[in-house]
Amino acid sequence: MQIKVIGTGCDKCDKLYGNTQEALTELGIEAQLEKVEDLLEIVKLGVMTSPSLMIDGKLVVSGQVVSKDKIKKLLRP
């Protein structure tokens, strides 16, 4: 599983990254978690609002910080 937290390094982006890390740990899921802060890379991904969360190439959260529990629901099969 590949997960990207997308944003320019703001506090909200950091919070979403932290929530995602906690959700992965609590679920015991091993995933490649990446923080994308480079503006050119963000544009290439087609993301227009931050913070955003992408799981396996699919944008699942855009423009908001979601809770750890919400992320856990998104990660479950």
C-alpha positions as CSV (number, residue, x, y, z in Angstrom):
1,M,0.0,0.0,0.0
2,Q,1.3,3.4,-0.9
3,I,0.0,6.5,0.9
4,K,0.8,10.1,0.2
5,V,0.0,13.1,2.4
6,I,0.0,16.0,0.1
7,G,0.6,19.6,1.1
8,T,3.1,22.4,1.3
9,G,4.3,21.7,4.9
10,C,1.7,23.7,6.8
11,D,0.5,22.7,10.3
12,K,-2.7,21.1,8.8
13,C,-0.5,18.9,6.5
14,D,1.6,17.9,9.5
15,K,-1.5,17.0,11.5
16,L,-2.9,14.8,8.7
17,Y,0.5,13.1,8.4
18,G,0.5,12.4,12.1
19,N,-3.0,11.1,12.1
20,T,-2.2,8.8,9.2
21,Q,0.9,7.4,11.0
22,E,-1.2,6.7,14.1
23,A,-3.9,5.0,12.1
24,L,-1.4,2.7,10.3
25,T,0.3,1.8,13.6
26,E,-3.0,1.1,15.4
27,L,-4.2,-1.1,12.5
28,G,-0.8,-2.8,12.2
29,I,-0.7,-2.1,8.5
30,E,2.7,-1.8,6.8
31,A,2.6,0.8,4.1
32,Q,4.9,3.2,2.3
33,L,3.9,6.6,3.8
34,E,5.2,9.6,1.9
35,K,4.9,13.3,2.5
36,V,4.7,15.3,-0.8
37,E,5.6,18.9,-0.3
38,D,7.1,19.9,-3.6
39,L,4.8,22.1,-5.5
40,L,5.7,20.7,-8.9
41,E,5.0,17.1,-7.7
42,I,1.7,18.2,-6.1
43,V,0.6,19.7,-9.5
44,K,1.7,16.5,-11.3
45,L,-0.5,14.5,-9.0
46,G,-3.4,16.8,-9.9
47,V,-4.1,18.0,-6.4
48,M,-5.5,21.5,-6.1
49,T,-6.2,21.7,-2.3
50,S,-4.2,20.8,0.7
51,P,-3.9,18.9,2.8
52,S,-4.9,15.9,0.8
53,L,-4.5,12.1,1.3
54,M,-3.9,9.7,-1.6
55,I,-4.1,5.9,-1.1
56,D,-2.7,3.8,-3.9
57,G,-3.1,6.6,-6.4
58,K,-6.6,7.4,-5.4
59,L,-7.4,10.8,-3.8
60,V,-9.5,10.0,-0.8
61,V,-9.3,13.3,1.2
62,S,-9.0,16.7,-0.2
63,G,-8.7,20.1,1.5
64,Q,-9.2,18.9,5.1
65,V,-7.6,17.3,8.1
66,V,-9.5,14.1,8.9
67,S,-9.3,12.2,12.2
68,K,-7.3,9.1,12.9
69,D,-10.5,7.1,13.1
70,K,-11.7,8.4,9.7
71,I,-8.4,7.4,8.2
72,K,-8.6,3.9,9.8
73,K,-12.0,3.5,8.0
74,L,-10.4,4.5,4.7
75,L,-7.6,2.0,5.2
76,R,-9.7,-1.0,6.0
77,P,-10.5,-3.3,3.1
